[in-house]
Amino acid sequence: MQRRRFLKLGSAALAMIPVVAFSGRTFATTNAAMRASLKYEDKPEGEKQCSNCVQFVPGKTATDKGGCKLMPGDTEISPNGHCTAWAKK
């Protein structure tokens, strides 16, 4: 590898570090705000629980945490949780 190419690739990689780090924080902040606006709780309310909601994306097993179609990138949704956007499957 030539020195110039190495320096270009190295500087491009260094320039991407803040972008990648910032985007992760953005998801966390956005999802925290979304959880609050949907009044998400990680306990069921009657028959309302994430595991029987159309928006829930299950984890690897029935008891693993999964995701929610309304909160992209959030993989910490309890199958026993609920929120105001709950819709029966």
Buried (B, 14 or more C-beta within 10 A) or exposed (E): EEEEEEEEEEEEEEEEEEEEEEEEEEEEEBBEEBBEEBEBEBEBEEEBBBBBBEBBBBBEEEEEBBBBEBBEEBEBBBBBBBBEBBEEE
